[in-house]
Amino acid sequence: VASAASAGSSRTTVRILARDMSSGSKLLMLPVGHGEIAAGEQLLYITAGFGAEVRSLTHDRTEVARYEDQDKLISHPVLGPGGLLFCVLFDESDPELDEIITLDAQTLQPRHRFGLSMLRNACGLVVTEEELFVCDTGNDRLQVFSLAGEHRRSITGEWKGPVALCLVKDRLYLVEEADDETGEEGELLSLRGRRIFVLSLQGDTLQVYTNPVEGHAFGGSMGPICCFDGKLLAPVQDVDETGVFIEILALRGV
């Protein structure tokens, strides 16, 4: 398991963890700011956080390839079948210009580019054997594409502003963008951000888990949710505090 975190104000550190969550090797990356990472068996893929590039590196930090976009910034890398890497391309000045780029995972050469005019504040990508799911946050929906970029369908539900997805077998776990509006005593006025929705691949809501602790919101915008060792790991933030911690949920109970 690999994770990216800030070390100081201008560098990114990648840690490779054992299954017992003990810290293994630590790689101090180039000064690229808060980056995002996708991890394969042989290579790591690092975006430069608000940067226009993605890099592939071996686990000993040797750079293998790099892709730089001339027009947009790159985020949310995720590996897919067939040796593909999917990323979000976004324009800071206009979220309606978001789109998806597919790169060759070995060479980082572009394969496909799609989704323009269909996405707004895109994030949270997950890939199945045949489809790509994208959190279309600004439009309160998921967009589903073939791996070649053909639009298959849009998914909506009682959730709003999806910001994070996790795929476990044939189930999607979705986190909403938090609504941080509070009452006079600091209580959250909305359940948004406190819920994890369990969806079928067709978009049907199968189950909803609500965080039982008042004021604890799942922080999809602060980091992804993931499955590890049979459990769901989700970043959580107390609305009254600045700290972020990880909440571990048994998948059977979510």
Residue pairs with C-beta under 8 A, 6 or more apart in sequence:
1 16
1 17
1 19
1 39
1 228
2 14
2 15
2 16
2 17
2 37
2 39
2 44
3 14
3 15
3 17
3 37
4 12
4 13
4 14
4 29
4 34
4 35
4 36
4 37
4 46
5 12
5 13
5 15
6 12
6 13
6 33
6 34
7 13
7 28
10 31
10 33
11 28
11 29
11 30
11 31
11 32
12 29
12 30
12 31
12 32
12 33
12 34
12 35
12 46
12 49
13 26
13 27
13 28
13 29
14 26
14 27
14 29
14 37
14 44
14 46
15 23
15 24
15 25
15 26
15 27
16 24
16 25
16 26
16 27
16 59
17 23
17 24
18 24
19 229
25 59
27 57
27 59
27 60
27 61
29 35
29 46
29 61
32 46
32 48
32 49
32 51
33 48
33 49
33 50
33 51
34 49
34 50
35 46
35 47
35 48
35 49
35 51
36 46
36 47
36 49
36 75
36 76
36 77
37 44
37 45
37 46
37 47
37 77
38 44
38 45
38 77
38 78
38 79
38 85
39 45
40 79
40 105
42 58
42 59
43 56
43 57
43 58
43 64
43 105
44 56
44 57
44 58
44 59
45 54
45 55
45 56
45 57
45 77
45 79
45 85
45 105
46 54
46 55
46 56
46 57
46 77
47 53
47 54
47 74
47 75
47 76
47 77
47 87
48 54
48 55
48 74
49 75
50 73
50 92
51 73
51 74
52 68
52 69
52 70
52 72
52 73
52 74
53 66
53 67
53 68
53 69
53 74
54 66
54 67
54 74
54 77
54 85
54 87
54 103
54 108
55 63
55 65
55 66
55 108
56 63
56 64
56 65
56 66
56 105
56 106
56 108
57 63
57 64
58 64
64 106
65 106
65 107
65 108
66 108
67 74
67 103
67 108
67 109
67 110
69 89
69 101
71 89
71 91
72 89
72 90
72 91
72 97
72 99
73 89
73 90
73 91
73 92
74 87
74 88
74 89
74 101
75 87
75 88
75 90
75 123
76 87
76 88
76 122
76 123
76 124
76 125
77 85
77 86
77 87
78 85
78 86
78 87
78 125
78 126
78 127
79 85
79 86
79 105
79 127
80 86
80 102
80 127
80 132
80 147
81 127
81 129
81 147
82 147
83 104
83 105
83 106
84 102
84 103
84 104
84 105
84 111
84 147
85 102
85 103
85 104
85 105
85 108
86 100
86 101
86 102
86 103
86 125
86 127
86 132
87 100
87 101
87 103
87 125
88 98
88 99
88 100
88 101
88 122
88 123
88 125
88 134
89 98
89 99
89 100
89 101
89 113
90 97
90 98
90 121
90 122
91 97
91 98
95 120
95 121
95 138
96 117
96 119
96 120
96 138
97 116
98 115
98 116
98 119
98 120
98 121
98 122
99 113
99 114
99 115
99 116
99 119
99 122
100 112
100 113
100 114
100 115
100 119
100 122
100 125
100 132
100 134
100 145
100 149
101 110
101 112
101 113
102 110
102 111
102 112
102 113
102 114
102 147
102 149
103 109
103 110
103 111
104 110
104 111
112 148
112 149
113 149
114 145
114 149
114 150
114 151
115 122
115 134
115 143
115 145
115 149
115 151
118 136
118 143
118 151
119 134
119 136
119 138
119 139
119 143
120 136
120 137
120 138
120 139
121 136
121 137
121 138
122 134
122 135
122 136
122 137
122 143
123 134
123 135
123 137
123 163
123 164
124 134
124 135
124 137
124 162
124 163
124 164
124 165
124 220
124 224
125 132
125 133
125 134
125 135
125 165
126 132
126 133
126 165
126 166
126 167
126 172
127 133
127 147
127 167
128 167
128 201
130 146
130 147
131 144
131 145
131 146
131 147
131 152
131 201
132 144
132 145
132 146
132 147
133 142
133 143
133 144
133 165
133 167
133 172
134 142
134 143
134 144
134 145
135 142
135 162
135 163
135 164
135 165
135 174
136 142
136 143
136 154
136 162
137 161
137 162
137 163
137 177
138 161
140 156
140 159
140 160
140 161
140 162
141 154
141 155
141 156
141 162
142 154
142 155
142 156
142 162
142 165
142 174
142 203
143 151
143 154
143 155
144 151
144 152
144 153
144 154
144 155
145 151
145 152
146 152
153 203
155 199
155 202
155 203
156 203
157 197
157 199
157 203
157 205
158 205
159 174
159 176
159 192
159 195
159 197
160 176
160 177
160 192
161 176
161 177
161 192
162 174
162 175
162 176
162 177
162 220
163 175
163 176
163 177
163 220
163 221
164 174
164 175
164 218
164 220
164 221
164 223
164 224
164 225
165 172
165 173
165 174
165 175
165 225
166 172
166 173
166 224
166 225
166 226
166 227
166 232
167 173
168 227
168 232
168 251
170 200
170 201
171 198
171 199
171 200
171 201
171 206
172 198
172 199
172 200
172 201
173 196
173 197
173 198
173 199
173 225
173 232
173 254
174 196
174 197
174 198
174 199
175 193
175 195
175 196
175 197
175 218
175 220
175 225
175 234
176 192
176 193
176 195
176 197
176 218
176 220
177 192
177 193
177 220
177 221
178 192
178 193
178 194
178 217
178 218
178 219
178 220
178 221
178 237
179 188
179 189
179 190
179 192
179 193
180 188
180 193
180 217
180 239
181 188
181 189
181 190
182 188
182 189
182 239
183 189
186 215
186 239
186 240
187 214
187 215
188 194
188 214
188 215
188 217
188 239
191 210
193 217
193 218
193 219
193 220
194 210
194 211
194 216
194 217
194 218
195 208
195 209
195 210
195 211
195 218
196 208
196 209
196 218
196 225
196 232
196 234
196 249
196 254
197 205
197 207
197 208
198 205
198 206
198 207
198 208
198 209
198 254
199 205
199 206
200 206
207 254
209 249
209 253
209 254
211 217
211 218
211 236
211 247
215 238
215 239
215 240
216 236
216 237
216 238
216 239
216 247
217 236
217 237
217 239
218 225
218 234
218 235
218 236
218 247
219 234
219 235
219 236
219 237
219 244
220 235
222 235
222 237
222 244
223 235
223 244
224 235
225 232
225 233
225 234
225 235
226 232
226 233
227 233
227 251
230 250
230 251
231 248
231 249
231 250
231 251
232 248
232 249
232 250
232 251
232 254
233 246
233 247
233 248
233 249
234 246
234 247
234 249
235 244
235 245
235 246
235 247
236 244
236 245
236 246
236 247
237 243
237 244
237 245
